[in-house]
């Protein structure tokens, strides 16, 4: 699932400023409330970048949701994209003000590691759009960093899935 746009990151960053426990896509949590049991029953893995600026917080909220429903779900999160603590290292003009968020795009191998370790649900912060597709493919097929043709194909598939309407002229 792809939940993050630039505007969304701003909104989630403002949420985190109001409360450090927030900063993730609450809509994702509401959706999981309806479908987590079925996904676990059918052994469907869920991967989403809905962690926004607080993937650890979303992972904790998902665990609480699973506990409330009496479910046993392995939940993992990928972090490392949040650079707000290093914003002083950036060359920002003095009159521009300070950013609300500063995030780097991560790739798919962290997602694959979480799935390989047995995660049922993986949430991330900022990853490349195709990574939510490429990460599961890496895990499923056992690809490594040198499997460039396979990774390129998965990246293309990920972009078509993420931007499907544009690929069909929409």
N, C-alpha and C positions, 0 to 999 in steps of 0.2 A: 504494500500500500504506500502510495506517495501522498503525504499530507503537507509538505512544506513548499511554500513559495516565499519570495522575499518579503512580501507584506505579512505573511503568516509568521515569519521569524521575528519581525518587529512586534507584532501583537503578543507573541509568546515571550519575547524579551521584556515587554512591559508587564506582563503577568508575573514574571519572575521578580521584577523590581518590587511589585506589590507584596508578593509572598514567595520566599525562596523555594517552597515546596511545589510551586506551579511552574509553568513554562513548557508544558507538553500539550498535545492536542487532546482535549477532553472529549471531543466527539469520538475519537478512536476508542476510548474507554467505554463510552456508552454503547458503541457498536459491539464491542467484545462482550458486554453484558448480555447481549442477545444471542451471540453465536459461539462463545468459547466452548461450551459443553459439547456442541455438535462438532466443532473442529477437532477437539480432543478425541471424541468418539470415532471420528472418521480418519484420525491420524493426519490431519491437514496441518502443516506448519504455517505459521503466520509470521510475516516479516513486514515491518513498517517503519518509516522514518518519523513516526508520530511523536518521538521523544523530544523533538524540537530542541530547546536549550536545556532540557532536563531529562535525558533518557533514563537516568537512575531513578528519578522520581516517578516516571511512568511505569517502569518495571516494578517498583514497589507497589504502586497502585493496582497493577494487574495481579500481583500476588495476593493482595488483599481481596480483590474481586473474586479470584479463584477460591480463596478460603471461604468467603461468604457463600459461594455456591457449592461448597463441599467438593471442589475439584482439585486434582493433583496436576498442576501444570508447572513445567520447567520454563522459567522466564529468564532471558538474558538480555543484556543491553550492550551496545557498542558506544564507547565514548572516545574523546580525543579531538573532536572537531571544535570544541569551545575554546576560543582564543581570547576571550574578553579580559582575562587576567594579564595578558601580554599586550594589551592595546597600547601601552606606552612605548612599545618597540616599533609601532607603525608610524609612518610619516604622515600624520594628520595635521593639516593647517590649524593653527591656534584658534582661528575664528570659526572653525567648523563645528565645534562642540564635540562631546564624546559620544561614541556610538552606543546604542542600546545592546547590540549583539555584535560579535565578531566571530565568524565561523569559517573553517576550512572544509572543503568537500573531502570526505573520506571515500575510500573505495569499497569493494565487495568482500575482501578476504576476512575482515573481522566478522561479518555476518556468517560467512561459511564456517569459521571456527566455532561460533556459537552453536550453529546447527550440528556440526560434527560432534560437539560435546553433549548433544542430546536435548537442546532447547526446543520447546514446542512453540514458543513465541519469542521473537527477537525484535527489539525496538532500538532504533538508532536516533541520533541527532542528524546533522547535515551529512548526507552521503550523496554521491552522484545519482541522478535520477534512475539510471539503469541498474544501480547496485542492488536494489531490492529484488531484482530478477537475477542478476549475475551471481550474487552471493549464494542463493539456493542452488543454482546450476553448478557452481564450483563444488559445493558440498555433495550434491547428488552424483555428479560424474567423476569426482575425485581429481579435478584439474589442479594443476600447479601454475605458478607465475610464468612458466615458459610455454604453456599451452596457448600460444597467442591466437591461432586461428579460431579455436573454440571460444576463447574469451571475447574475441572480436564478434563472433556470431551471436554470442549471448548478449553482448552490449547492444548490438543492432536490434535483437529481439526485445530487449529491455526498453529501448527507446521507442520502438513501434508500439509496445504495450502501453507505455507511459504517455505517449503523444499520439495515440491511435487515430484520433479524428483528423489530425494534421496529415498523417500518412495516407488517409483516404480522401483528402481534399476538403475536409470539414473546417 
